[in-house]
Structures are given as structure tokens and as C-alpha cells.
Amino acid sequence: MARREKRTSRSTVHENHDRWMISYADFVTLLFAFFVVMYSISSVNEDKYKTFSNSLNIAFARQPAVAASGISDIKTLIDRRTVRLGEQQRKIQERMKNLVSGLSLVMAPLINQHVVNISQNKRGVVVDISANTLFRTGEASLQPSALLVLHQVATVLSTEELSIEVEGHSDDVPIATVQYPSNWELSSARASSVARLLIDSGVVEKRLAVVGLAATQPVMPNDSPEHRARNRRVIILIVSPNAERIANVGES
């Protein structure tokens, strides 16, 4: 009896008490991957999902079988999210493309005169309008000739629910009148005039934001009358849903 007890005691001494660490390490790995996934889906970027999915495959290729099930679940989540994101991106691109087409149609005469330019960037659709087309020198009241075109622009924009930013820009020639002590006041008043017309024509007020930027963002050097005229402009930016979502994530 004594020998048997001694043998049992010896086998107990050699028992590995650290085996729990293997499962714990697997759990921590999966937990880390989970939080990375949660962070990744907080903003819209299709390429990021594809890169992350590929990296996930490589990083966990040699993981123990204990973690295989959890890794597979995470990979499935990423793949499904990537597919949904791709479809969402295609719809957004089509939506913005249609918006460019609609605006280009109603503003075709001014585009042909090279006083309006419509483009698209990461932030959205940009409608760049020469201030000379909209206002008299040193004024912020819209000219009658500009009203019809802006009404048509508002008709296109009123069918959307996207945010709109109206920017006023000036050249570097100082202005100092009672009504407009500087180009800051003038550029702000011009942007406000365009915004008010959009609202009066059916664009929901809460979608609009107005900013006057004076001569701080020239597109040409202010070294000639032609270049200064190019810098005097009003920009209507229709913000892409992607840009809105990224901004909201950054604020949260």
C-alpha cells in the first residue's frame, strides 16, 4: 500500500499545470482578432476589407486547431461584410454618377461657356461656378440671368438627401465697403445668397452648410485679371455618403 501511494505521488509531481495557458493564448488571439474586425467595420473601405481578410488568412494559417473554429467565424464575417460593402459602394458610385449627369444636363449652356465646371472627388460632386456669372462686382445679390439655372440645379438636388456645402471664394483684391468690410464678409454673403435660393427652390434647409473662404483657397495665382476672375467663384459641394460616414466615425 505504501509503495502504491509513493508511486502516485511521484506521477503527480510531473503533471503539467501550465496546459491552460495554451487555451488562454488561443482565446486572447481570437479576442484580439474580434476587436480588429469591429474597428475595421467602423468605416467604409472595400480595399481595407480585402487586405484584412487576406492578412487574417496568413496570420492564422499556423494556429492550433483549438482556434480554427473561431477564426473561421471571423473570416466568414469579414467575407460577408466585404460583399455587402462592395455592393454598397457600387450603388453609391452609380448614385453620384447620375447626379453628375443630371447637373451637367441643366448647366450645359454655362459649361459650354467655361464658366461652370462639374467634377467629382473623394468628398463628392463639385459644382464650380464663376462668381462673375452670379454677381456684379462687389455685390452678393444674384443676377436675374443666374436665377433660372440655379432653380434647375435646386430641382436636381431636391430629389437627393445628401448634405450640401456652399463655399464662397474671392480673389486677393481687398474690398472695404460699409456692407462688406473685407472679402470674408463678401464671400460669405455670396455663398449665403446661393444657399437661400436653393432653399427657396425646394432643397431642405438642414442639408445645407455655408462657408466664406475669402482668398484663402485660390485655384490660380492672383497675378492677372483672368486668374483673379477664376478665383472668384462659388462652389456647391454635394457630399458623398462615404465622406459623411467617415466624418461621423472620426467624430465618435
Secondary structure as the mmCIF struct_conf table of DSSP 4:
data_model
#
loop_
_struct_conf.conf_type_id
_struct_conf.id
_struct_conf.beg_label_comp_id
_struct_conf.beg_label_asym_id
_struct_conf.beg_label_seq_id
_struct_conf.end_label_comp_id
_struct_conf.end_label_asym_id
_struct_conf.end_label_seq_id
HELX_RH_AL_P HELX_RH_AL_P1 ALA A 2 VAL A 13
TURN_TY1_P TURN_TY1_P1 HIS A 14 HIS A 14
TURN_TY1_P TURN_TY1_P2 HIS A 17 ARG A 19
HELX_RH_AL_P HELX_RH_AL_P2 TRP A 20 SER A 40
TURN_TY1_P TURN_TY1_P3 ILE A 41 SER A 42
BEND BEND1 SER A 43 SER A 43
HELX_RH_AL_P HELX_RH_AL_P3 GLU A 46 ALA A 59
TURN_TY1_P TURN_TY1_P4 PHE A 60 ARG A 62
HELX_RH_3T_P HELX_RH_3T_P1 ALA A 65 ALA A 67
HELX_RH_AL_P HELX_RH_AL_P4 ALA A 68 VAL A 106
TURN_TY1_P TURN_TY1_P5 MET A 107 MET A 107
HELX_RH_AL_P HELX_RH_AL_P5 ALA A 108 ASN A 112
TURN_TY1_P TURN_TY1_P6 GLN A 113 HIS A 114
BEND BEND2 VAL A 115 VAL A 115
STRN STRN1 VAL A 116 ASN A 121
TURN_TY1_P TURN_TY1_P7 LYS A 122 ARG A 123
STRN STRN2 GLY A 124 SER A 130
HELX_RH_AL_P HELX_RH_AL_P6 ALA A 131 LEU A 134
TURN_TY1_P TURN_TY1_P8 THR A 137 GLY A 138
BEND BEND3 SER A 141 SER A 141
HELX_LH_PP_P HELX_LH_PP_P1 LEU A 142 GLN A 143
HELX_RH_AL_P HELX_RH_AL_P7 PRO A 144 LEU A 157
TURN_TY1_P TURN_TY1_P9 SER A 158 THR A 159
STRN STRN3 ILE A 164 HIS A 169
BEND BEND4 ASP A 172 VAL A 173
BEND BEND5 VAL A 178 GLN A 179
BEND BEND6 PRO A 181 SER A 182
HELX_RH_AL_P HELX_RH_AL_P8 ASN A 183 ASP A 200
TURN_TY1_P TURN_TY1_P10 SER A 201 GLY A 202
HELX_RH_3T_P HELX_RH_3T_P2 GLU A 205 ARG A 207
STRN STRN4 LEU A 208 GLY A 212
TURN_TY1_P TURN_TY1_P11 ALA A 214 ALA A 215
BEND BEND7 THR A 216 GLN A 217
BEND BEND8 VAL A 219 MET A 220
BEND BEND9 ASN A 222 SER A 224
HELX_RH_AL_P HELX_RH_AL_P9 PRO A 225 ASN A 231
BEND BEND10 ARG A 232 ARG A 232
STRN STRN5 ARG A 233 VAL A 239
HELX_RH_AL_P HELX_RH_AL_P10 PRO A 241 GLU A 251
#
